[in-house]
Amino acid sequence: MTNNVTSEQLIKLDDIQGLIVRGYNMNVVRYFVLRVTESTEAKKFISDLANGRTLKITTAGTWTDKPSYCLNIGFTFEGLKALKLSSKCDPDQAFNHRNYTAFKEGAIFRSEAIGDIKESAASEWVDSLKVADKVHILLFLFAENEQTLIEKSEQLQLTDKLTPRGIEILGHFNGAKLLGKDGKPSDTIHFGYRDGIAQPRVKGFPTKYGIEDNDQPEIPAYQFILLPGGSYKLPNPAVLLNGSFAAFRVLEQNVAGFEMFLQLQQEVNGIDPEILTAKMCGRWRNGVPLDISPQSPYAPELLVSDAKLNSFDYSLDPEGVKCPWGSHIRRTNPRHSAEVPGTPNGRRLIRRGIPYGTAYNHQTANEARGLLGLFICASLEGQFEFVMKEWVNKGEFTSLGNEKDPLLGDNYPKNSTFTIPTSETESVKINGFERFITTKGGAYCFFPSITALKYMFDL
Amino acid sequence: MSNTIRQQPLSFVAPIVIDDQDPALHYETLRALISSDKVNGNGLNAVATVHFANFIFLEKTTAANGKEYYKKLALFTFYDGDFETYVKDFVENVGALFDSLLVHLENGKSLIPVRENEDDFVKYIKNYDQPVARWYSAYPDKIVNKITSHPVQGVMYYDTDRPTK
């Protein structure tokens, strides 16, 4: 840093794409997968969005009233190349550092290393995402209701009948919040867990839109937005600062298989399904963390806010008796777990997720369902891929040998194991379970700032 | 928990740059730097994977002008995990320290700043890491975070700080 300017002071909220800073908490989404067929026309389409001439890209700037829709745009590396930017913004030169290798190589090329194998292999992904170099733009449309989603899609000319000039629609993904027991949209995912509770508190992000003070350490903004201070070379030209990367993931959830597994464990090993569900996740399905309430999900004093649900750090549970080392949330955010080497807070991800597919019940059991996930960071390799490779699909980092994340890991009955410590010296091992989450698609994309969008695409 | 070895040694030994006019120049600068407050342990505390770190000068010699100096700098440590896997932590927390050391080490200048040359930095460290014939650990399954409190509060010492009889 020079002139004592902190990276936080360089954050320009009204220039940063909004989904990086805040979850919109909207009920429905449509994520479009687009291909550039003619660069000049496609640039005009993007420029119109950046300048608000059609719909407007949503920034992290202050809202007076919550809008009826939000819109964000991400580009794959191949997309930036297909758009034939001027030499002053040549993608190869702009992202000339190891930090950007994952982005440049793309999600398909990197997929096997993060556990996308067998039925999760890129060759098995949905058609719109399975061909390398084909996906260029991801357009993320969020709305409060279905009608708005349809109207805004029409305004974007992204429908079955309409397509903007210079753009081909490869496909789209619809997502919607699942209804809670009260019939209102909820934060619950198909497995029945409440999701999206733990998000990093980012230094420089407004608390109003970000995360409440929950006793968790603040994470530098350069871990999520390209700013000075991170362990990477900044992109060149500097106009690309204030941008972020994200791994977009289509994650199919095998709820029927999960529920059958729970029943089987109850019959064979006498394990209560709700206890096993909580041990695998690290939280009870209602979001109450095992580290605070290991015996029961009934903790009304915690359910008042996400801050309460996040105010723990495993420091009083070194052996994992309350919350197993191998549980999903302890692996992917080890907090102050003393068993994890190094500085786990350097690997945090901002997560934006929403379910797709119909809610699970006996009639719909065989339908496809899952989660549309965005994992936002400044380093796809150092954060997203690190978490997937070292923490989700390995166990060595916490002395669990070959064990993998019981929910998200690439588990197969032949070798899957999940250890549940029952005391400081004893544990129960659950073996032979299948993979419950299958990757159905992915793309690595870059979310430029509004300034960068105008710089790159204004004609 | 298994008894997997969770630490490993680094025995980094690299030649110090020899200045034609004053062969002892870089050694002396390096020694002053390592003795200064700039090397204070804060960065290593933040990395939280380093058990011990000893800076040692090796191969004492005498220049034509009569000045004594050392030809190599050694950094012997025991650390957790795999260096390449956790290089991000090193670069972020002790990158500036390595930058200041590398000025005075052979083949080091081209790596500065290490945050922009992570791959080459890893190769450099591996290249000068000496093979260990055998090593001992009293607690092979323990990592720094397991042994000490959060945050790590390690301290740098001088040779003269050692207790004497």
Chai-1 contact restraints between the chains, C-beta under 6 A:
chainA,res_idxA,chainB,res_idxB,connection_type,confidence,min_distance_angstrom,max_distance_angstrom,comment,restraint_id
A,R98,B,E118,contact,1.0,0.0,6.0,A-B,restraint_1
A,R98,B,D119,contact,1.0,0.0,6.0,A-B,restraint_2
A,S231,B,K88,contact,1.0,0.0,6.0,A-B,restraint_3
A,S231,B,V91,contact,1.0,0.0,6.0,A-B,restraint_4
A,S231,B,E92,contact,1.0,0.0,6.0,A-B,restraint_5
A,S231,B,R115,contact,1.0,0.0,6.0,A-B,restraint_6
A,K233,B,E116,contact,1.0,0.0,6.0,A-B,restraint_7
A,H336,B,H150,contact,1.0,0.0,6.0,A-B,restraint_8
A,A338,B,N145,contact,1.0,0.0,6.0,A-B,restraint_9
A,A338,B,K146,contact,1.0,0.0,6.0,A-B,restraint_10
A,E339,B,K146,contact,1.0,0.0,6.0,A-B,restraint_11
A,P341,B,T49,contact,1.0,0.0,6.0,A-B,restraint_12
A,P341,B,D80,contact,1.0,0.0,6.0,A-B,restraint_13
A,P341,B,G81,contact,1.0,0.0,6.0,A-B,restraint_14
A,P341,B,I143,contact,1.0,0.0,6.0,A-B,restraint_15
A,G342,B,A48,contact,1.0,0.0,6.0,A-B,restraint_16
A,G342,B,T49,contact,1.0,0.0,6.0,A-B,restraint_17
A,G342,B,Y86,contact,1.0,0.0,6.0,A-B,restraint_18
A,G342,B,D89,contact,1.0,0.0,6.0,A-B,restraint_19
A,T343,B,A48,contact,1.0,0.0,6.0,A-B,restraint_20
A,T343,B,D89,contact,1.0,0.0,6.0,A-B,restraint_21
A,G346,B,D89,contact,1.0,0.0,6.0,A-B,restraint_22
A,G382,B,K88,contact,1.0,0.0,6.0,A-B,restraint_23
A,S399,B,M1,contact,1.0,0.0,6.0,A-B,restraint_24
A,S399,B,S2,contact,1.0,0.0,6.0,A-B,restraint_25
A,S399,B,T4,contact,1.0,0.0,6.0,A-B,restraint_26
A,G401,B,S2,contact,1.0,0.0,6.0,A-B,restraint_27
